[in-house]
Amino acid sequence: MRTVLASCFFAAATVGVFAAWAQTESGEKPRIRSLSHAIHAVDDLDTTLAFYRDVFGLNGMPQDFPNPAVPLLTNAPGVTLRLSMMRLPGMQFELTHFMGLERKPARAAYTDPGAGSIVFYVRDLDTVVGNAKKANAPIVTTGGAPVEITTAKGKARSILLRDPDGFFIQAVQELPDAGAPQGNVHRVSLAYTMESAEATSKFYSGMLGVELSSPSAWSKDSATLKLIGAPKGTEFRTLTGVMPGPQVPIEFTEFRGVPRTKFHLRVRDPGAPAMAVQVNDLTGMIAEMKAAGVNIISTNGQIVDFGGGTHTIFVEDPNGMNIEVFERTGAPGRGKGKAK
């Protein structure tokens, strides 16, 4: 892996399905406009917020989200939602705490397809490690201490740990660019584990329109394997790209030579990673996805009116991760709770 690990169900489809995208009225193909935010479902919002504050110096404000469309969107009748939208350098990170019905927490191995992580580039890694140990955060990296890896900027010290819900966080010590935000965390990227580079490219590049690289060569880089706690002999390859809008780097990694179990949780289950993306033609894109056999999560497979000109739906990517796909034609609102 040339760069840091940050930078993870899709039925087979003919090439024609991906090439023949539906056209919008303006002639524009359905495609992504922007990454809106990364999402991480938590077991207890206050506990997880305290972790990010104490370990990384990041703050979020908890709030109730009384949108009646949430049960339809998440296919969870009776569910209520409390959340915090944390502002990170260059992007937003939504912590979601669903309540009012049963939930099933789970944790992936880093090598499991569908595992999600966020990468924090920090000024002082030793402070992060000390804070993480005080918080009793599980350290994934073999030996429990930072290792030296190769990044796009050269050699860097890095460590992989879990937050209270099992979500992976990679911390990388890196000198900030000029004008970088203050605080220990000065840059962020996203990383997901994929089942297949081919299926992931078809979904993200072929359907969403995210520009991803060709798969890298298979590697057994020992430093990377130590970083993620994988056994010697494990091989991996990557797809890399940049999410439109906030221009957040994203990386998908495929592993072989190690047991893997696809990690897919319901939207409400603690530990579930997800992301929200804004598109230009939601109806056209969902029609394409249904034709290609993509699993639609929202109630009855229907797009939900979220209010204020926003329509949205949850789908499952080829690796088991939940993706909220939405289109916005007006100011955000509280939602009408209707499907169409």
N, C-alpha and C positions, 0 to 999 in steps of 0.2 A: 504494500500500500504506500503510494508515493506521498500522500498527504495524510493528515490526521483523520481519525475516524469521526469526521464531522459531516464529517466533512471532517416496509421493511417488511387466490381464489379467483381467480379470474379465469373464466372458461376460455378454452382455445377458440379462436375466431379466424376467419379467413382474412387474408391481407386486404381484400376488397372492403371489408367492414371498416377498417381503420382509415383506408385511403378515401372512401366515399363519405366524408363527414357531411352531415346535414348543413344546409346553408341558412343563414339568418336572412331576414328581409333585406338587409343592406348588402348581402352577398358575402358577409364575413363568416368564416367557419367557427363553430362552437369551440372555444378554447379558454384557457385560464387568463384572467386579467391580473390577478394578484394573489399572493399568499396573504391571508388575513391574519391568522395567528396559529401557533401550535397549541395543542390541548392535552391536558393530562388529568384524568379522573382520579380523585383522591378519596381516601377513607375518612379523613377528618380535616377540613380546610384549615382550621386554626393551627393544628399540629404541623401540617406541611408548610404553611406560611412562616411559622416560627423557624423551621429548618432552613428555609432559603434566606431568611433574615440573619440567622445566627451564623450560618456557614459561609454565605456569599455576600452578605450585606445588601440583599435585595428585598424590597418591600412591596407588599400588595395589600389592598383594602378589601376585606370580605364584604359581600353584599348579597341580599336575597335577589333572586331574578324571577319575579312573578309573571312570567310570560305563559299564557295558557296554551301556547303552541308547543311547548317543550315536550309534553307526553307524546304528541303525534310525531314530532321530529325524531325522538329517541326510541319510539315504539315501546313505551313504558307507561301504560295507563296508570294515573294516580301519582306519578313521580313529581317531586318538587326539586328546585335547584337553588343552591347557594354557590357563589363563585367569586373568584378574584381574577381580574385581568391585570397581570403584572407587566409593567413596561420594562422591557429589556433593551439593551443597546441595539437598535435597528429593527426590532420586532416586538410583538406582544406574545405573552405566554398565559393561556387561560387555565386556571386550576378549577375544576368542576367537582362539586360535592352534591351528589344526587341523594335524595331522601324520600321516605314515604313508602318504600317497598324493598324487598330483599335484594342484596347485592352479593357478588361472589368475587372477592379479591383474589388476584393471582399475580405471579411474578415470572417473567421469562428469563431464560438464559440469554446472554448477549448474542449467541449464535443462532437463536431460534428465529425463523422468519416471523415478522410482525413486531419484533422487539423495537422499542423506540428509545432514543436518547437525545439529549441536548448538550451542546458543547459550549462551555464557558471559557473564553480566553481571558486570563487573569494576569494582573501585575505581580502578584505575590502568591505562589502556589503553596509555600510552606504554611502561610496563614490559613489557607483553605484546608489543608490536611490536618492542622492542629484543631481547627474548629470542627471538622468532620469527626475527629476522634472524640472530642468533648460531647458531640451530639450522638455518639454511638452509631454513626452511619456505617453500614456495611461497605467495606472496601473490596472491590472486585479484583483489582490488579494483584497479580501473584506476588506474594511477599508483603503486601500492604503498604508499599512505599512507591513514590514516583519512579517512572522509568524514562529513559531518553528515547524519543522517537524522532522520526524525520517528518517535517511538515513542509508546506510550500515555501516557508520562510527559512528553512534550515532545521537544525537540531533544536529540540525543545523538551523540557521535562513535562510529564503528564501523568495523570492518575484517573482511574475510573471508579466511581462509587455509586451507591443507590440512595435515593431519598426515602422518606418513611413509607412510601407506597411501592417501592421497588423499581421506580423509574430510574433509568440510567443517566448519570451526569458525568461527562468527561471534562476535567479541568486541565487546561494547557497554559503553562506560563509563557507569555509572549509580550514583547515590548509593544505598547500601543502605537498606532499611527498618530500623526499629528492631528489634533482636533478630536481625538477619541473622547468619549464620555468619561467623566470622573468616576471614581469608585474602583473596587478591585476588578469587577467584571467589565471589560471594555469592548468586547466583541462576542457575537453569538453565531453559531451555525447549528444545523440539524443533521441527525444521522439515524438511519433506519436499517434494519436487517431484512434482506429480501430472500425469497425462496428461489427465484429464477431471474437472472438478468434480462432474459428475453421477454418474459411476461411483464416484468416491471417497466421495461422500456416501452412496450406496447401500450401499457396503461397510461403512464405519466407523459411520455412523449407523443405517442400515437393518438391518445384520446384527450388528455388535458392540454397538450401542447407545451409541456415543460421541456426545454432543450437539455438533454442529458448526453454525456459522453458515451462513446463506445465502451464496452467492458474492458477493464484493465486486464493485464496478464495475471494468471493465478500466482499467488505469492505465499511463502511460508515465513515471512519476516518474523524473527523471534521476538523482537521488541514489541511489535504489535500484538502478538499472541500473549505475551506476558502482560501487556496493558489490559487486555480484555479477559484475562484468566482462562484462556483456551489452551488445550493440551498441545504439546509439540507435535508437529506433523499436520496440524490443521492448515488447510489452504483457504485463501479468500481472494475475491476479486471485487471491483467496485464500479459503480456508475456515479458520476459527479455532475453537478449542475448548479444553477442559481435560480432560486424561486423569484418570479417576476414581482414587481411592486417594491417591496423593501429590499430586494436584491440580497436575500439571505442564502448563503451557500448550503447545499444539501448533498448528502452522500448516501448511497445505498450499498450495502455490503452483502455478498453472497458467500457462504461458507460450504466447504465439503471436507470429508474425512473426519467428521465429528457428528454424533447423534443430534438431530434437529427435530423439533416439534413445533408446528405452526402455532403461533400465539395469537388467538383472536378472542377478545372479550366483548361483551355488550358495552354500549356507550356508557352506561351507568356504573360499570364494575370498576372498583378501585384498582389502579395499575394500568388501565386502558389508555394507550397513546392514541392521538388523533391529530388531524390538522383541518383547518377551515380555509377554503379557497374560494375566491370570487371569480365567476365566469361571465362571459358576455351573452350566452344563450343557454340558459339552464334547461329549458324544455328540449331543445335540440340535442344537448349533450346527454341528458338522461335517456332520451330515446336511443341514442347510439349505444349507451352503456347497456341498456336492457337487451338490445339486439345482439350484443356481444356476450351476454350471459353474466354480466356483473351483478353481484348480490346487492339488492337495494334493501336498506335496513329500516327506513322510516315506515310508519304504519301503512299497510296496504300498498307499499311501493309508490306512494304518492308524494308529490312536491307539496310542501307545507307553506301556507301564507303566514309569515312571521310578523306581519304588520309593517306599516310605514314604507311600503313598496318593496319589502324584502321577501323573497321566496327561497326556500332552502330544503335540502334533503340530505340524509346520511346514506353513504354507500360504503362498500368494503373493497379495499384495494387487493391486488393479487396476493399480497403477503399476509392478509388478515387484519390490517390496520383500518380503522374507521376514518372516513373522509367526509367532512361536511362541505357540500357543494352548494353555493348560493349565488343568486343574482339580485342586484339591488337597483331599483329604479326611483327610489325616493329616500327621504330621511329615515333612519332606523326608528322602529316603533316597538311597542310592547307585545304585539302579536294578536291575531284574531283566532288562532287555533283552528284553522281550516285547511283541509287538503284539497288538491285539485288534480 
